[in-house]
Amino acid sequence: MKSFLVKSVLAICITVFCVFYLDIMYEQKSDNPIAEVNAFNFVPETIQLANFGSSHGQYAFDWGALKDRGIKCFNFALPSQSFEYDYALLNMHKDEFAEGSIAFIPISYFSFNSEATSPDDIEAISVRYYRILSPQYNPNYSLYKDIVAIRFPILSAGDKIFDLFKPPVTFPSLSDNRQNIVYAAEVSPDVPVQDENTDAVSTDLSSEVPVSAENLEQIYGAEKVQEFEAKGIARYQRHFEGKSEYFEEDKEQNLKKMIELCQERNITPILITTPFSIYYNKYVSEEFMNEFYSKIQGIVSEYGVSYYDYSHDERFQMHLEYFGDADHLNEEGAIYFTDMLTNEIPELKAYLETH
């Protein structure tokens, strides 16, 4: 009997060791980059400026210049991030915000419904938060999913088990979390990499020739305009088509919870819509925009917060050199936009004058 117990314990130990070893090997060779999630390992203490939001917020804010001034900043945004997860992240990190700090809360056209509608997309979004939210803050926490998908992903690898036979994947340095997020965005399917030479030519032309809807091809070239046209249609379809309701009550309540938590913690919440190109805006109906603005105005009036709308800003809308695609700013656009905010948003301008 004693010999049996010893063998059983030994067998269990060997099995656990093998699972650990195979899991480590699998994660090292997995071709699923997680740099944007790893950035959350570097959330600073005493945050002074931050933004939340989906990919629109992720790519619109570049806090680099303010970090160089010694201001503690962080970009909490991730692709397809909903108000529910914005609130969860704020709630988890609320003690790390400095007294009187500022939190930008982007509101996109799809923010009051769900950008992701397919089961696979929803599952992928849910899983990533197991890496950045503690269980008590994760609104959809499942112990089973935590163990199988996060702690030991080898257990849910399926056909991806063959990744073990691939050479290791090298991820970018994590020394600058915002830099990593930008690089992750630039290689994602939704935000194509910009050709450096094309961008340089486009910027020069747009500075010499007044930009208008009629001469965009002359300035940026037919190929780039066609690319933006195609992406604009694709983004509109993703955000609007196949949805029975554009304004869902639970989404609005999550935004309100976020504003209330900010105000309780003496954090100034600023609602904002980031710049979009004409190739995205032109498909959005006037009827939708009226309801969109009405919904936001009701929240602004109820809570006494500020809302700034850059969605149709003429300094961006037809200036394709600032965009990675139809509705996401590129790195140059993010730097320009963030610098613009420091001069135009009264709350931010006043804060920076005293810090």
MIGULO-445165 format. One line per field, with one value per residue (C-alpha): residue in one letter; residue number from 0; x negated, z negated, y negated. Coordinates in nm, 2 decimals. Layout:
N
resn	c(A / ...)
resi	c(NUM / ...)
X	c(X / ...)
Z	c(Z / ...)
Y	c(Y / ...)
***
This chain:
355
resn	c(M / K / S / F / L / V / K / S / V / L / A / I / C / I / T / V / F / C / V / F / Y / L / D / I / M / Y / E / Q / K / S / D / N / P / I / A / E / V / N / A / F / N / F / V / P / E / T / I / Q / L / A / N / F / G / S / S / H / G / Q / Y / A / F / D / W / G / A / L / K / D / R / G / I / K / C / F / N / F / A / L / P / S / Q / S / F / E / Y / D / Y / A / L / L / N / M / H / K / D / E / F / A / E / G / S / I / A / F / I / P / I / S / Y / F / S / F / N / S / E / A / T / S / P / D / D / I / E / A / I / S / V / R / Y / Y / R / I / L / S / P / Q / Y / N / P / N / Y / S / L / Y / K / D / I / V / A / I / R / F / P / I / L / S / A / G / D / K / I / F / D / L / F / K / P / P / V / T / F / P / S / L / S / D / N / R / Q / N / I / V / Y / A / A / E / V / S / P / D / V / P / V / Q / D / E / N / T / D / A / V / S / T / D / L / S / S / E / V / P / V / S / A / E / N / L / E / Q / I / Y / G / A / E / K / V / Q / E / F / E / A / K / G / I / A / R / Y / Q / R / H / F / E / G / K / S / E / Y / F / E / E / D / K / E / Q / N / L / K / K / M / I / E / L / C / Q / E / R / N / I / T / P / I / L / I / T / T / P / F / S / I / Y / Y / N / K / Y / V / S / E / E / F / M / N / E / F / Y / S / K / I / Q / G / I / V / S / E / Y / G / V / S / Y / Y / D / Y / S / H / D / E / R / F / Q / M / H / L / E / Y / F / G / D / A / D / H / L / N / E / E / G / A / I / Y / F / T / D / M / L / T / N / E / I / P / E / L / K / A / Y / L / E / T / H)
resi	c(0 / 1 / 2 / 3 / 4 / 5 / 6 / 7 / 8 / 9 / 10 / 11 / 12 / 13 / 14 / 15 / 16 / 17 / 18 / 19 / 20 / 21 / 22 / 23 / 24 / 25 / 26 / 27 / 28 / 29 / 30 / 31 / 32 / 33 / 34 / 35 / 36 / 37 / 38 / 39 / 40 / 41 / 42 / 43 / 44 / 45 / 46 / 47 / 48 / 49 / 50 / 51 / 52 / 53 / 54 / 55 / 56 / 57 / 58 / 59 / 60 / 61 / 62 / 63 / 64 / 65 / 66 / 67 / 68 / 69 / 70 / 71 / 72 / 73 / 74 / 75 / 76 / 77 / 78 / 79 / 80 / 81 / 82 / 83 / 84 / 85 / 86 / 87 / 88 / 89 / 90 / 91 / 92 / 93 / 94 / 95 / 96 / 97 / 98 / 99 / 100 / 101 / 102 / 103 / 104 / 105 / 106 / 107 / 108 / 109 / 110 / 111 / 112 / 113 / 114 / 115 / 116 / 117 / 118 / 119 / 120 / 121 / 122 / 123 / 124 / 125 / 126 / 127 / 128 / 129 / 130 / 131 / 132 / 133 / 134 / 135 / 136 / 137 / 138 / 139 / 140 / 141 / 142 / 143 / 144 / 145 / 146 / 147 / 148 / 149 / 150 / 151 / 152 / 153 / 154 / 155 / 156 / 157 / 158 / 159 / 160 / 161 / 162 / 163 / 164 / 165 / 166 / 167 / 168 / 169 / 170 / 171 / 172 / 173 / 174 / 175 / 176 / 177 / 178 / 179 / 180 / 181 / 182 / 183 / 184 / 185 / 186 / 187 / 188 / 189 / 190 / 191 / 192 / 193 / 194 / 195 / 196 / 197 / 198 / 199 / 200 / 201 / 202 / 203 / 204 / 205 / 206 / 207 / 208 / 209 / 210 / 211 / 212 / 213 / 214 / 215 / 216 / 217 / 218 / 219 / 220 / 221 / 222 / 223 / 224 / 225 / 226 / 227 / 228 / 229 / 230 / 231 / 232 / 233 / 234 / 235 / 236 / 237 / 238 / 239 / 240 / 241 / 242 / 243 / 244 / 245 / 246 / 247 / 248 / 249 / 250 / 251 / 252 / 253 / 254 / 255 / 256 / 257 / 258 / 259 / 260 / 261 / 262 / 263 / 264 / 265 / 266 / 267 / 268 / 269 / 270 / 271 / 272 / 273 / 274 / 275 / 276 / 277 / 278 / 279 / 280 / 281 / 282 / 283 / 284 / 285 / 286 / 287 / 288 / 289 / 290 / 291 / 292 / 293 / 294 / 295 / 296 / 297 / 298 / 299 / 300 / 301 / 302 / 303 / 304 / 305 / 306 / 307 / 308 / 309 / 310 / 311 / 312 / 313 / 314 / 315 / 316 / 317 / 318 / 319 / 320 / 321 / 322 / 323 / 324 / 325 / 326 / 327 / 328 / 329 / 330 / 331 / 332 / 333 / 334 / 335 / 336 / 337 / 338 / 339 / 340 / 341 / 342 / 343 / 344 / 345 / 346 / 347 / 348 / 349 / 350 / 351 / 352 / 353 / 354)
X	c(0.00 / -0.28 / -0.46 / -0.14 / -0.10 / -0.46 / -0.43 / -0.10 / -0.25 / -0.55 / -0.33 / -0.13 / -0.45 / -0.59 / -0.26 / -0.25 / -0.61 / -0.54 / -0.24 / -0.44 / -0.73 / -0.51 / -0.31 / -0.63 / -0.75 / -0.41 / -0.39 / -0.75 / -0.66 / -0.31 / -0.26 / 0.00 / -0.18 / -0.07 / -0.29 / 0.02 / 0.14 / -0.21 / -0.21 / 0.03 / -0.26 / -0.40 / -0.10 / -0.27 / -0.19 / -0.03 / 0.12 / 0.18 / 0.32 / 0.48 / 0.72 / 0.94 / 1.14 / 1.13 / 0.87 / 0.98 / 0.84 / 0.55 / 0.42 / 0.53 / 0.33 / -0.05 / -0.16 / -0.53 / -0.59 / -0.42 / -0.61 / -0.93 / -0.81 / -0.78 / -0.40 / -0.28 / -0.06 / 0.10 / 0.30 / 0.56 / 0.73 / 0.74 / 0.91 / 1.29 / 1.27 / 1.62 / 1.73 / 1.77 / 1.39 / 1.30 / 1.48 / 1.32 / 0.97 / 1.04 / 1.19 / 0.88 / 0.63 / 0.83 / 0.58 / 0.30 / 0.46 / 0.32 / 0.55 / 0.70 / 0.58 / 0.76 / 0.91 / 1.01 / 1.31 / 1.34 / 1.69 / 1.70 / 2.01 / 2.03 / 1.97 / 2.33 / 2.36 / 2.11 / 1.84 / 1.76 / 2.06 / 1.91 / 1.86 / 1.50 / 1.43 / 1.62 / 1.43 / 1.09 / 1.17 / 1.29 / 0.98 / 0.72 / 0.86 / 0.76 / 0.40 / 0.47 / 0.76 / 0.76 / 1.05 / 1.25 / 1.24 / 1.31 / 1.68 / 1.70 / 1.45 / 1.45 / 1.20 / 1.21 / 1.13 / 0.85 / 0.69 / 0.74 / 0.68 / 0.44 / 0.26 / 0.20 / 0.29 / 0.14 / 0.46 / 0.67 / 0.42 / 0.60 / 0.44 / 0.21 / 0.01 / -0.20 / -0.33 / -0.57 / -0.76 / -0.80 / -1.11 / -1.06 / -0.88 / -1.07 / -0.85 / -0.94 / -1.10 / -0.86 / -1.08 / -0.82 / -0.46 / -0.30 / -0.56 / -0.48 / -0.11 / -0.17 / -0.38 / -0.12 / 0.14 / -0.07 / -0.10 / 0.26 / 0.50 / 0.73 / 0.45 / 0.22 / -0.14 / -0.20 / -0.47 / -0.72 / -0.80 / -0.43 / -0.36 / -0.65 / -0.52 / -0.16 / -0.26 / -0.45 / -0.17 / 0.10 / -0.10 / -0.13 / 0.22 / 0.54 / 0.71 / 1.07 / 1.28 / 1.23 / 0.85 / 0.77 / 0.66 / 0.43 / 0.27 / 0.25 / 0.27 / 0.55 / 0.42 / 0.42 / 0.76 / 0.90 / 0.75 / 0.92 / 1.25 / 1.24 / 1.14 / 1.41 / 1.68 / 1.54 / 1.53 / 1.88 / 2.01 / 1.84 / 1.97 / 2.32 / 2.45 / 2.63 / 2.72 / 3.08 / 3.00 / 2.73 / 2.80 / 2.82 / 2.90 / 2.63 / 2.36 / 2.48 / 2.50 / 2.14 / 2.03 / 2.22 / 2.06 / 1.72 / 1.80 / 1.93 / 1.62 / 1.40 / 1.59 / 1.58 / 1.20 / 1.15 / 1.05 / 1.17 / 1.35 / 1.35 / 1.56 / 1.42 / 1.47 / 1.14 / 1.09 / 1.22 / 1.15 / 1.42 / 1.41 / 1.56 / 1.78 / 1.96 / 2.14 / 2.28 / 2.64 / 2.75 / 3.03 / 2.77 / 2.55 / 2.84 / 2.93 / 2.56 / 2.52 / 2.85 / 2.74 / 2.41 / 2.57 / 2.80 / 2.50 / 2.31 / 2.61 / 2.67 / 2.31 / 2.17 / 1.88 / 1.73 / 1.75 / 1.52 / 1.60 / 1.32 / 1.49 / 1.55 / 1.26 / 1.14 / 0.78 / 0.80 / 1.10 / 0.94 / 0.58 / 0.50 / 0.14 / 0.26 / 0.45 / 0.35 / 0.69 / 1.04 / 1.10 / 0.77 / 0.49 / 0.14 / -0.16 / -0.20 / 0.17 / 0.16 / -0.13 / 0.05 / 0.38 / 0.24 / 0.05 / 0.36 / 0.55 / 0.29 / 0.37 / 0.74 / 0.90 / 0.94 / 0.92 / 0.60 / 0.45 / 0.52 / 0.38 / 0.05 / 0.00 / -0.02 / -0.21)
Z	c(0.00 / -0.09 / 0.23 / 0.43 / 0.26 / 0.33 / 0.69 / 0.72 / 0.57 / 0.79 / 1.10 / 1.01 / 0.96 / 1.29 / 1.47 / 1.31 / 1.40 / 1.76 / 1.78 / 1.64 / 1.88 / 2.19 / 2.09 / 2.07 / 2.40 / 2.56 / 2.44 / 2.56 / 2.91 / 2.93 / 3.22 / 3.03 / 2.93 / 2.59 / 2.57 / 2.54 / 2.24 / 2.09 / 2.09 / 1.79 / 1.58 / 1.59 / 1.47 / 1.28 / 0.92 / 0.87 / 1.23 / 1.33 / 1.68 / 1.83 / 2.10 / 2.14 / 2.44 / 2.74 / 3.02 / 3.09 / 2.76 / 2.78 / 3.10 / 3.04 / 2.73 / 2.72 / 2.38 / 2.47 / 2.46 / 2.12 / 1.98 / 2.08 / 1.86 / 1.57 / 1.58 / 1.49 / 1.77 / 1.88 / 2.18 / 2.05 / 2.39 / 2.58 / 2.91 / 2.87 / 2.50 / 2.37 / 2.09 / 1.87 / 1.89 / 1.88 / 1.54 / 1.42 / 1.50 / 1.33 / 1.03 / 1.00 / 1.03 / 0.86 / 0.57 / 0.82 / 0.95 / 0.80 / 0.63 / 0.89 / 1.18 / 1.52 / 1.70 / 2.07 / 2.15 / 2.53 / 2.67 / 3.01 / 3.23 / 3.11 / 2.74 / 2.65 / 2.80 / 2.85 / 3.12 / 3.11 / 3.20 / 3.31 / 3.03 / 3.12 / 3.09 / 2.76 / 2.62 / 2.73 / 2.56 / 2.24 / 2.21 / 2.23 / 1.92 / 1.71 / 1.76 / 1.65 / 1.40 / 1.06 / 1.02 / 0.80 / 1.06 / 1.37 / 1.44 / 1.62 / 1.41 / 1.45 / 1.25 / 1.52 / 1.79 / 1.58 / 1.53 / 1.88 / 2.09 / 1.88 / 1.62 / 1.84 / 2.20 / 2.31 / 2.18 / 2.43 / 2.72 / 2.94 / 3.29 / 3.17 / 2.97 / 3.29 / 3.20 / 2.98 / 3.30 / 3.41 / 3.34 / 3.05 / 3.11 / 3.00 / 2.87 / 2.86 / 2.56 / 2.29 / 2.16 / 2.28 / 2.25 / 2.47 / 2.74 / 2.73 / 2.77 / 3.07 / 3.23 / 3.16 / 3.32 / 3.63 / 3.71 / 3.63 / 3.92 / 3.83 / 3.84 / 4.14 / 4.13 / 4.31 / 4.57 / 4.45 / 4.79 / 4.88 / 4.56 / 4.62 / 4.97 / 4.84 / 4.57 / 4.80 / 5.06 / 4.80 / 4.66 / 5.01 / 5.15 / 4.96 / 4.87 / 4.98 / 5.07 / 5.44 / 5.44 / 5.20 / 5.48 / 5.61 / 5.27 / 5.15 / 5.46 / 5.59 / 5.42 / 5.07 / 5.12 / 5.24 / 4.94 / 4.70 / 4.89 / 4.85 / 4.48 / 4.42 / 4.55 / 4.36 / 4.03 / 4.08 / 4.14 / 3.83 / 3.61 / 3.75 / 3.95 / 3.80 / 3.48 / 3.37 / 3.11 / 3.11 / 2.77 / 2.49 / 2.13 / 1.97 / 2.17 / 2.06 / 1.70 / 1.71 / 1.84 / 1.56 / 1.30 / 1.44 / 1.41 / 1.06 / 0.95 / 1.09 / 0.91 / 0.58 / 0.61 / 0.71 / 1.07 / 1.34 / 1.61 / 1.96 / 2.23 / 2.58 / 2.93 / 3.12 / 3.48 / 3.77 / 4.14 / 4.39 / 4.53 / 4.20 / 4.11 / 4.45 / 4.39 / 4.05 / 4.08 / 3.95 / 3.76 / 3.57 / 3.49 / 3.35 / 3.11 / 3.03 / 2.93 / 2.75 / 2.54 / 2.45 / 2.37 / 2.13 / 1.94 / 1.95 / 1.80 / 1.53 / 1.41 / 1.50 / 1.70 / 2.02 / 2.36 / 2.65 / 3.00 / 3.25 / 3.48 / 3.77 / 3.69 / 4.01 / 3.90 / 3.92 / 4.12 / 4.47 / 4.36 / 4.43 / 4.32 / 3.96 / 4.00 / 4.00 / 4.15 / 4.18 / 3.80 / 3.62 / 3.59 / 3.67 / 3.45 / 3.61 / 3.57 / 3.21 / 3.13 / 3.30 / 3.14 / 2.79 / 2.83 / 2.95 / 2.64 / 2.41 / 2.57 / 2.62 / 2.33 / 2.05 / 1.77 / 1.91 / 1.98 / 1.63 / 1.48 / 1.67 / 1.58 / 1.21 / 1.25)
Y	c(0.00 / -0.24 / -0.16 / -0.23 / -0.57 / -0.66 / -0.57 / -0.76 / -1.08 / -1.04 / -1.00 / -1.31 / -1.51 / -1.40 / -1.49 / -1.83 / -1.89 / -1.79 / -2.02 / -2.31 / -2.25 / -2.20 / -2.51 / -2.72 / -2.59 / -2.66 / -3.02 / -3.09 / -2.96 / -3.10 / -3.34 / -3.55 / -3.87 / -4.01 / -4.33 / -4.55 / -4.34 / -4.33 / -4.71 / -4.69 / -4.55 / -4.91 / -5.11 / -5.39 / -5.50 / -5.84 / -5.86 / -6.22 / -6.18 / -5.88 / -5.77 / -5.47 / -5.35 / -5.11 / -5.12 / -5.47 / -5.58 / -5.34 / -5.50 / -5.86 / -5.94 / -5.97 / -6.09 / -6.08 / -6.45 / -6.49 / -6.19 / -6.37 / -6.66 / -6.42 / -6.38 / -6.03 / -5.91 / -5.59 / -5.46 / -5.21 / -5.16 / -4.83 / -4.72 / -4.67 / -4.77 / -4.85 / -5.08 / -4.77 / -4.70 / -5.07 / -5.08 / -4.76 / -4.89 / -5.22 / -5.05 / -4.82 / -5.11 / -5.38 / -5.40 / -5.47 / -5.79 / -6.11 / -6.36 / -6.60 / -6.38 / -6.37 / -6.07 / -6.09 / -5.86 / -5.82 / -5.77 / -5.61 / -5.56 / -5.20 / -5.27 / -5.24 / -4.89 / -4.61 / -4.65 / -4.28 / -4.06 / -3.72 / -3.46 / -3.42 / -3.80 / -3.82 / -3.52 / -3.66 / -4.00 / -3.83 / -3.61 / -3.90 / -4.06 / -3.76 / -3.88 / -4.24 / -4.23 / -4.07 / -3.82 / -4.05 / -4.32 / -4.10 / -4.13 / -3.80 / -3.60 / -3.22 / -3.00 / -2.73 / -2.98 / -3.13 / -2.79 / -2.66 / -2.97 / -3.17 / -2.97 / -2.67 / -2.76 / -2.44 / -2.27 / -2.46 / -2.47 / -2.22 / -2.22 / -2.50 / -2.23 / -2.21 / -2.55 / -2.36 / -2.27 / -2.63 / -2.84 / -3.08 / -3.42 / -3.73 / -4.01 / -4.38 / -4.54 / -4.65 / -4.94 / -5.19 / -5.07 / -5.33 / -5.26 / -4.89 / -4.97 / -5.18 / -4.91 / -4.65 / -4.86 / -4.92 / -4.55 / -4.47 / -4.39 / -4.68 / -4.94 / -4.87 / -4.98 / -5.31 / -5.33 / -5.58 / -5.72 / -5.76 / -5.94 / -6.18 / -6.27 / -6.30 / -6.54 / -6.76 / -6.78 / -6.84 / -7.14 / -7.29 / -7.22 / -7.31 / -6.98 / -6.93 / -6.63 / -6.70 / -6.68 / -6.40 / -6.17 / -6.44 / -6.49 / -6.13 / -5.92 / -5.70 / -5.39 / -5.54 / -5.69 / -5.36 / -5.19 / -5.44 / -5.40 / -5.02 / -5.04 / -5.30 / -5.07 / -4.78 / -4.97 / -5.11 / -4.76 / -4.62 / -4.90 / -4.94 / -4.65 / -4.35 / -4.54 / -4.58 / -4.84 / -5.11 / -5.25 / -4.99 / -5.08 / -4.87 / -5.04 / -5.38 / -5.27 / -5.15 / -5.49 / -5.66 / -5.43 / -5.53 / -5.90 / -5.85 / -5.66 / -5.94 / -6.21 / -6.01 / -5.98 / -6.35 / -6.25 / -6.48 / -6.27 / -6.42 / -6.27 / -6.29 / -6.15 / -6.11 / -6.22 / -6.01 / -6.05 / -6.15 / -5.79 / -5.67 / -5.96 / -5.98 / -5.65 / -5.75 / -5.89 / -6.22 / -6.05 / -5.83 / -6.13 / -6.33 / -6.04 / -5.99 / -6.36 / -6.36 / -6.06 / -6.22 / -6.56 / -6.40 / -6.25 / -6.57 / -6.76 / -6.50 / -6.48 / -6.83 / -6.68 / -6.81 / -6.66 / -6.74 / -6.62 / -6.59 / -6.33 / -6.57 / -6.81 / -6.97 / -6.96 / -6.58 / -6.46 / -6.50 / -6.49 / -6.13 / -6.17 / -6.16 / -5.83 / -5.46 / -5.38 / -5.53 / -5.57 / -5.53 / -5.79 / -5.68 / -5.77 / -6.12 / -6.19 / -6.08 / -6.31 / -6.60 / -6.53 / -6.49 / -6.82 / -6.98 / -6.87 / -7.03 / -7.36 / -7.33 / -7.14 / -7.39 / -7.13 / -6.98 / -7.32 / -7.44 / -7.12 / -7.14 / -7.50 / -7.40 / -7.07)
***
